Amino acid sequence: SCSRAKDVTMPAKLPVSFFSTRSPVIDLFRGQLDYADHLRQDSEIVLYFFYAPWCGQSIAAKEEIERVANRLSDQVLFVAVNCWWNQGKCRKQKHFFYFPVIHLYHRSFGPIEYKGPMSAVYIEKFVRRVMTPLLYISSRSKLLDFLSNYEPGVLGYFEFNASPQPPGYLTFFTSALHSLKKDYLGTIRFGVITAKRLAEEIPLVLSGSVYLHRHVNTSLIYPNDTMNYTAENICKWALENREMLIRWLRPHGGKSLLLNNELKKGPALLVFIPYDPLAEIHPLLDEVTKVALEYHSCNKSQAAEPDLKHLGDPDSPAFDSSVPDAPMKLSETFSITKYPCCNTVVLPQWHSISRTHNVCELCINQTLGVKPNKVHVPHCNFLEIEAALDSFYLQEHTFFQVISNTIECSNFLSFYSPFSYYTACCRTVNRHFLSFISSEKTIFQTPKVAFSSHGKKDNAQHSIPHIEDRNCFIPDLDISGTNITGLSCRTNKTLNLYLLDSNLFWIYAERLGASRSTHLKEFAAIVDLKEEVHYVLDQNESLTGSTLENFIKNFSILYSPLKRHLVDDDASVHFHNHRAITEVTANTFQDAVVLSEKNILLLYYAQWCGFCASLNHIFIQLARLLPPDNFTVARIDITRNDLPWEFMTDRLPTILFFPSQRKEQSVKFPEDVSVNLPNLLKFILHHSSLFSSEPCTKECLHKETVLQQGHISHLEREIQKLRSEISALHQAHDQLEAQLSEARREEHRLQQQKHTLEKQHKTLKLHSEQLQATYDQKNQELLEMAKKLQELADASENLLKENTLLRILVASKEGKLQSKDEIKESLQPEHTVSDNGDVSVSTATGTVEEERIGNIDSIDNTDSIETEHSSGNRTK
């Protein structure tokens, strides 16, 4: 019968020990979670390691757990539980979505899940934090060390003189454990002070007070009057009010949005340093955190106070004694107000007074009239700058005659306030503004100061100005002199600072541009996700506090001298010269394309672009057709190489042509034209034959003629090559035709064989059906004969039984007759025998004999019948 096979489920194999028997880790490989809870009752600190035997991360973390257990087994109980076996209680009660999972318990408090790197030093650091969640501050030096740390710190003051456990201490202790439970990085440190003298320095007066130390903002004391004094509230209050000057990033290595979410917040400075959590001192980390602290210390910043005193100094090089009104005007402008509010205005090129580039320094000054109270007036207000701009454009013709290397200053009364005046000092700069800014010379290096009188507004049309950071235009605030203190509050490009352990996450540094061959894993990069750029700190310089400060300052200024780091694919550089198509990378783009004297046809492609791959044979043919002395066919993988923004593209494939001697006039191949060899040749020849606007001399014409003749001869050679290739292709075509005809004949023969085989198959099938019918018929006959044989066997058995009974009957009759004869013979007298008696006796005797003979005949007949039946059965 064709019954369906049943599914067979193989039972799971019995689990085996995951840790060795000599390991200090107790391995419950059958998932005995109840026994694990029983063990926890007798230990103060317990670490649970939940694993799956097949999990690669669990196998890798096993050695790290054993390493930690070997160091802390005398203080911590380490228990490993197999949470994958289906018959274990751990699998039934716990529902983990990933493995391994580490839980820690401090007595009855827990579980505290560890989500950090599966490294022995990090796990041990976290376990020690759980063992001692509070740091005991016993001296003033320890207090200073605690407060000077870059991580947020929470201090609690408790007097242990009155009682062994003062009120609130256990709650504060539990809040420290809560912070580790909510923040596995342990960024908030908790300390306890027992000496009243130390507590008063913070200041903390009452026992049970909690103090949150902050470096930049004002430190806080826990508000007992508005919030309940509970462990959850203290932890929540500390987490909400902590300062994060610099954050550690520890990606777990799987799919995560951690980096993406952090980079979305704004420009980020990523600093990669080798970090040992168990080390007592970290010199490089201290330097980095010091820079972060200075960068965020806005209260100490004096950058809002412009330093323009050098303009009023008679010894200043900016002062020109040939201008008679200069001392009076300078004194009138800058000496009255000590702290004016200034900003720099870069006028657009199309502005009426901006023949080249015009830069003006606008400063708000309270110089005349009754001055309002300084407490109620903002020190520097953007609205005042906006009002000054309106007044400035009403007097724009005053600066119309400004000349190079001359600063022209004027004082104007604001139209929005009777007490405010502003000073505008303007000058022109050359066209190459960025390179001028990045040079060591400042804009105001050797100017001639000239004041102009007030004039009336003209009818010139003007546009909205662009307000910029003024630090680049003030001599005392250039790149080398800008103080980093409070820089995050003085720029619109505030950086978020992050730390990464280069021992664990160096692969991220390599993706950002770090060298793969370096032995010192120190690296810094600024990533601006919004602008799609990132900058790399010069790797030839060591990573120190000073180099990091300069890196931040160079990024923060208006016209940053930092160059965008371009990702380069070095793998293709080694073999591009051996190809018909030149492979271009980010490093070779400038030399191979921009600075090359040849005509360059550049293809932008990507490995995943199928349309790009379909154009390869066209570009190979094109490279063979074009003369290599004047033309170069190149390509660049745009997904592996970054180019300057003006050379980037937003679609693939893209074809650009860079004419010789006119690379700035690059042309894009039209998107609506099919990409084939004739169209590409027309496109190249059309744009490479453009003549210069200058009249061509005889020498130029001769060179052009020679060049054209060279092109014609090259094309003739290529045409000859193509003709020879065409003839070779015709021969190959004929050979293929002959092979195809032979293949067709073979196919026809195979078709005939196929038909013959089909006929034979039909005949065999018919014969098979006939044989099947005959087989069924014979099978039926055999069944009928077997039935008859069964009936004959039953009849034969009955006859044998009857024959046996008859024989028994005949034997019994013979015995009876013999006994009767003997009796009669004994009773017959010897001398009284008469004739009648003789006759009767003889008659009786004859009768008996006849009966015996008849019985014998019947028995013989029966035997003959049985013999016939048996012979008949044997015959059948």
DACORJO-V962058 format. One record per pair of residues at least 4 apart in sequence whose ideal C-beta (glycine too) atoms are under 7 Angstrom apart, sorted by the first residue. I is the first residue (numbers start at 1). J is the second residue. Records with the same first field share a line. If there is no record, write none. Layout:
BEGIN
I = J / J
END
This chain:
BEGIN
12 = 86
15 = 29 / 30 / 53 / 82 / 85
16 = 29
17 = 21 / 27 / 29
18 = 27 / 29 / 51 / 53 / 62 / 80 / 82
19 = 23 / 25 / 27 / 62 / 66 / 80
23 = 66
24 = 69 / 70 / 73 / 78
25 = 65 / 66 / 69 / 78 / 80
26 = 39 / 78 / 79 / 80
27 = 80
28 = 32 / 35 / 36 / 79 / 80 / 81 / 82
29 = 82
30 = 82 / 85 / 88
31 = 81 / 82 / 83 / 85 / 88 / 89 / 90 / 91
32 = 36 / 88 / 89
33 = 37 / 81 / 89 / 90 / 93
34 = 38 / 89
35 = 39
36 = 40 / 48 / 79 / 81
39 = 43 / 77 / 79
40 = 46 / 105
43 = 77
44 = 107
45 = 75 / 76 / 77 / 106 / 130 / 131
46 = 77 / 79 / 105
47 = 76 / 78 / 102 / 104 / 127
48 = 79 / 81 / 102 / 103
49 = 65 / 78 / 80 / 100 / 102
50 = 81 / 83 / 90 / 94 / 96 / 99 / 100 / 101
51 = 55 / 58 / 80 / 82 / 83 / 99 / 100
52 = 58 / 83 / 84 / 99
53 = 82 / 84
55 = 59 / 99 / 100
56 = 60
57 = 61 / 99 / 100 / 118
58 = 62 / 99 / 100
60 = 118
61 = 65 / 100 / 118
62 = 66
63 = 67
64 = 68 / 118 / 119 / 120 / 123
65 = 69 / 78
66 = 70
67 = 120
68 = 72 / 120 / 123 / 124 / 127
69 = 73 / 78
71 = 124
72 = 76 / 124 / 127
73 = 78
75 = 131
76 = 127
81 = 90
82 = 88 / 90
83 = 90 / 91 / 94 / 96
84 = 91
85 = 91
86 = 91
89 = 93
90 = 94
96 = 101
101 = 113
102 = 113 / 114
103 = 110 / 111 / 112 / 113
104 = 110 / 111 / 112 / 114 / 127 / 130
105 = 109 / 110 / 111
106 = 110 / 130 / 177
109 = 174 / 177
112 = 130 / 177 / 180 / 181
113 = 184
114 = 123 / 126 / 184
115 = 184
116 = 122 / 126 / 184 / 185 / 250
117 = 122 / 250 / 504
119 = 123 / 504
120 = 124
121 = 125 / 276 / 277 / 278
122 = 126 / 277
123 = 127
124 = 128 / 278
125 = 129 / 277 / 278
126 = 130 / 186
127 = 131
128 = 132
129 = 133 / 180 / 186
130 = 180
133 = 173 / 176 / 177 / 180 / 190
134 = 173 / 176 / 190 / 191 / 192
135 = 146 / 189 / 190 / 191
136 = 192
137 = 142 / 143 / 146 / 191 / 192 / 193 / 198
138 = 142
140 = 144 / 198
141 = 145
142 = 146
143 = 147 / 198
144 = 148
145 = 149
146 = 153 / 191
147 = 153 / 213
149 = 153 / 189
150 = 245 / 246 / 289 / 292 / 293
151 = 187 / 188 / 189
152 = 187 / 188 / 242 / 243
153 = 189 / 191 / 213
154 = 188 / 190 / 210 / 212 / 238
155 = 191 / 193 / 202 / 211 / 213
156 = 172 / 192 / 210
157 = 193 / 199 / 204 / 207 / 209
158 = 166 / 168 / 169 / 192 / 194 / 207 / 208
159 = 166 / 194 / 207
160 = 164 / 166 / 194
162 = 166
165 = 169 / 170
166 = 207
167 = 208
168 = 172 / 208 / 229
169 = 173
170 = 174
171 = 175 / 229 / 230 / 231
172 = 210 / 234
174 = 178 / 231
175 = 179 / 231 / 234 / 235
176 = 190
177 = 181
178 = 182 / 231 / 232 / 235
179 = 183 / 188 / 190 / 235 / 238
180 = 186
182 = 235 / 239
183 = 187 / 188 / 239
185 = 248
188 = 238 / 239 / 242
193 = 198 / 199
195 = 199
196 = 200
199 = 204
200 = 205
202 = 211
204 = 209 / 211
205 = 209
209 = 221 / 222
210 = 221 / 222 / 234
211 = 219 / 221
212 = 219 / 220 / 238 / 241
213 = 219
214 = 218 / 219 / 243
215 = 243 / 245 / 293
216 = 243 / 296 / 297 / 298
217 = 243
220 = 241
222 = 234 / 237
223 = 227
224 = 229
227 = 233 / 237
228 = 233
230 = 234
231 = 235
232 = 236
233 = 237
234 = 238
235 = 239
236 = 240
237 = 241
238 = 242
245 = 292 / 293 / 296 / 497
246 = 289 / 292 / 497 / 499
247 = 498
248 = 499
249 = 258 / 259 / 262 / 498 / 500
251 = 256 / 258 / 259 / 505
252 = 256
257 = 261
258 = 262
259 = 263
260 = 264
262 = 268 / 498
263 = 268 / 527 / 529
264 = 529
265 = 496
266 = 494 / 496
267 = 493 / 495 / 526 / 528
268 = 495 / 496 / 498 / 527
269 = 495 / 497 / 498 / 524 / 526 / 552
270 = 498 / 500 / 524 / 525 / 527
271 = 288 / 498 / 499 / 524
272 = 500 / 502 / 506 / 509 / 521 / 522 / 523
273 = 284 / 285 / 288 / 499 / 502 / 522
274 = 502 / 503 / 521
275 = 282 / 285 / 501 / 503
282 = 286
283 = 287
284 = 288 / 543
285 = 289
286 = 290
287 = 291 / 544 / 545
288 = 292 / 499 / 548
289 = 293
290 = 294 / 545
291 = 295 / 484 / 545 / 548 / 549
292 = 296 / 497
293 = 297
294 = 484 / 485
295 = 484 / 487 / 488 / 552
296 = 488
297 = 301 / 485 / 486
298 = 486 / 488 / 489
300 = 485 / 486
301 = 485 / 486 / 489 / 490
303 = 483 / 486 / 490
304 = 379 / 380
305 = 339
306 = 340 / 342 / 363 / 474
307 = 474 / 476
308 = 334
309 = 313
310 = 316 / 318 / 475
311 = 316 / 318 / 330 / 334
312 = 330 / 331 / 334 / 335
313 = 319
314 = 319
317 = 446
318 = 444 / 447 / 449
319 = 326 / 449
320 = 326 / 448 / 449
323 = 449 / 450
325 = 329 / 451
326 = 330 / 449 / 451
327 = 331
328 = 332
329 = 333 / 409 / 451
330 = 334
331 = 335
332 = 336
333 = 365 / 409 / 411 / 423
336 = 365 / 367
337 = 365 / 366 / 367
339 = 379
340 = 363 / 364 / 365
341 = 363 / 364 / 379 / 380 / 381 / 384
342 = 361 / 362 / 363 / 470
343 = 362 / 385 / 467 / 470
344 = 359 / 361 / 468 / 469 / 470 / 473
345 = 360 / 362 / 389 / 465 / 467
346 = 359 / 466 / 468
347 = 351 / 353 / 354 / 358 / 360 / 465
348 = 354 / 463 / 466
349 = 354 / 357
350 = 463
351 = 462 / 463
352 = 396 / 460 / 462
353 = 358 / 396 / 399 / 400
354 = 358
356 = 428 / 430 / 431
357 = 428 / 429 / 433
358 = 402 / 426 / 428
359 = 426 / 427 / 429 / 443 / 473
360 = 424 / 425 / 426
361 = 425 / 470 / 473
362 = 385 / 388 / 392 / 422 / 424
363 = 422 / 423
364 = 384 / 385 / 388 / 420 / 422
365 = 421 / 422 / 423
366 = 371 / 419 / 420
367 = 421
368 = 421
369 = 418 / 419
370 = 419
371 = 419
372 = 376 / 377 / 419
373 = 377
382 = 386
383 = 387
384 = 388 / 420
385 = 389 / 467
386 = 390
387 = 391 / 414 / 415 / 416
388 = 392 / 414 / 422
389 = 393 / 465
390 = 394 / 415
391 = 395 / 412 / 414 / 415 / 422
392 = 396 / 412 / 424
393 = 462
394 = 457
395 = 412 / 454 / 455 / 457
396 = 460 / 462
397 = 455 / 458
398 = 410 / 452 / 454 / 455
399 = 408 / 426
402 = 406 / 408 / 426 / 427 / 428
404 = 428
405 = 446 / 447 / 448
406 = 427 / 447 / 448 / 450
407 = 425 / 427 / 444 / 447 / 449
408 = 425 / 426 / 450 / 452
409 = 423 / 424 / 425 / 449 / 451
410 = 424 / 451 / 452
411 = 421 / 423
412 = 421 / 422 / 424
413 = 421
414 = 420 / 421 / 422
427 = 443 / 447
429 = 433 / 436 / 443
430 = 436
432 = 436
433 = 437
434 = 438 / 559
435 = 439
437 = 472 / 559
438 = 561
441 = 445
442 = 475 / 478
443 = 473
444 = 475
468 = 558
469 = 491 / 557 / 558
470 = 474
471 = 477 / 482 / 557 / 558
472 = 557 / 558 / 559
476 = 481
477 = 481 / 482
478 = 482
479 = 553 / 554 / 557
482 = 553
484 = 549 / 552 / 553
486 = 490
487 = 491 / 552 / 553 / 556
488 = 494 / 495
491 = 556
493 = 555 / 556
495 = 526 / 552
500 = 505 / 508
501 = 505
502 = 506 / 509 / 521 / 522 / 523
503 = 521
506 = 510 / 521
507 = 511
508 = 512
509 = 514 / 523
510 = 514 / 516
512 = 525 / 534 / 536
513 = 525 / 536 / 565
514 = 523
515 = 539
522 = 543
524 = 537 / 543 / 548 / 551
525 = 534 / 535 / 536 / 537
526 = 534 / 535 / 555
527 = 534
528 = 533 / 534
533 = 564
534 = 565
535 = 555 / 562 / 564 / 565
536 = 565
537 = 547 / 551
541 = 547
542 = 547
543 = 547 / 548
544 = 548
545 = 549
546 = 550
547 = 551
548 = 552
549 = 553
550 = 554
551 = 555
552 = 556
553 = 557
554 = 560 / 561 / 562
555 = 560 / 562
566 = 586 / 642 / 643
567 = 586 / 640 / 641 / 642
568 = 585 / 586 / 587 / 641
569 = 585 / 637 / 640 / 641
572 = 576 / 583 / 585
573 = 585 / 588
575 = 579
576 = 582 / 583
579 = 583
580 = 620 / 623 / 624
581 = 619 / 620 / 623 / 633 / 634 / 635
582 = 592 / 632 / 633 / 634
583 = 635
584 = 588 / 589 / 592 / 593 / 602 / 634 / 635 / 636
585 = 589 / 636 / 641
586 = 641 / 642 / 643
588 = 592
589 = 593 / 594 / 643
590 = 594 / 595
591 = 595
592 = 596 / 634
593 = 600 / 602 / 634 / 658
594 = 663
596 = 600 / 632
597 = 660
598 = 630 / 631 / 632 / 660
599 = 630 / 631 / 658 / 659 / 660 / 688
600 = 632 / 634 / 658
601 = 633 / 634 / 655 / 657 / 684
602 = 634 / 635 / 636 / 656 / 658
603 = 615 / 619 / 635 / 653 / 655
604 = 636 / 638 / 649 / 652 / 653 / 654
605 = 609 / 612 / 635 / 637 / 652 / 653
606 = 612 / 637 / 638 / 639 / 652
607 = 637
609 = 613 / 652 / 653
610 = 614
611 = 653
612 = 652 / 653
615 = 619 / 653 / 675
616 = 620
617 = 621
618 = 622 / 675 / 676 / 677 / 680
619 = 623 / 633
620 = 624
621 = 625 / 677
622 = 626 / 633 / 677 / 680
623 = 633
625 = 718
626 = 631 / 633
627 = 631 / 711 / 714
636 = 641
637 = 641
638 = 649
643 = 647 / 648
649 = 654
654 = 668
655 = 669
656 = 666 / 668
657 = 666 / 667 / 669 / 683 / 684 / 687
658 = 663 / 666
659 = 665 / 687 / 688 / 690
667 = 687
669 = 673 / 683
673 = 679
674 = 679
675 = 679 / 680
676 = 680
677 = 681
678 = 682
679 = 683
680 = 684
681 = 685
682 = 686
683 = 687
684 = 688
685 = 689
691 = 696
696 = 700 / 701
698 = 702
699 = 703
700 = 704
701 = 705
702 = 706
703 = 707
704 = 708
705 = 709
706 = 710
707 = 711
708 = 712
709 = 713
710 = 714
711 = 715
712 = 716
713 = 717
714 = 718
715 = 719
716 = 720
717 = 721
718 = 722
719 = 723
720 = 724
721 = 725
722 = 726
723 = 727
724 = 728
725 = 729
726 = 730
727 = 731
728 = 732
729 = 733
730 = 734
731 = 735
732 = 736
733 = 737
734 = 738
735 = 739
736 = 740
737 = 741
738 = 742
739 = 743
740 = 744
741 = 745
742 = 746
743 = 747
744 = 748
745 = 749
746 = 750
747 = 751
748 = 752
749 = 753
750 = 754
751 = 755
752 = 756
753 = 757
754 = 758
755 = 759
756 = 760
757 = 761
758 = 762
759 = 763
760 = 764
761 = 765
762 = 766
763 = 767
764 = 768
765 = 769
766 = 770
767 = 771
768 = 772
769 = 773
770 = 774
771 = 775
772 = 776
773 = 777
774 = 778
775 = 779
776 = 780
777 = 781
778 = 782
779 = 783
780 = 784
781 = 785
782 = 786
783 = 787
784 = 788
785 = 789
786 = 790
787 = 791
788 = 792
789 = 793
790 = 794
791 = 795
792 = 796 / 873 / 876
793 = 797
794 = 798
795 = 799
796 = 800 / 869 / 873
797 = 801
798 = 802
799 = 803 / 866 / 869
800 = 804
801 = 805
802 = 806
803 = 807 / 862 / 866
804 = 808
805 = 809
806 = 810 / 859 / 862
807 = 811
808 = 812
809 = 813
810 = 814 / 855 / 859
811 = 815
812 = 816
813 = 817 / 855
814 = 818
815 = 819
816 = 820
817 = 821 / 848 / 852
818 = 822
819 = 823
820 = 824
821 = 825
822 = 826
823 = 827
824 = 828
833 = 837 / 838
834 = 838
835 = 839
836 = 840
837 = 841
838 = 842
839 = 843
840 = 844
841 = 845
842 = 846
843 = 847
844 = 848
845 = 849
846 = 850
847 = 851
848 = 852
849 = 853
850 = 854
851 = 855
852 = 856
853 = 857
854 = 858
855 = 859
856 = 860
857 = 861
858 = 862
859 = 863
860 = 864
861 = 865
862 = 866
863 = 867
864 = 868
865 = 869
866 = 870
867 = 871
868 = 872
869 = 873
870 = 874
871 = 875
872 = 876
END
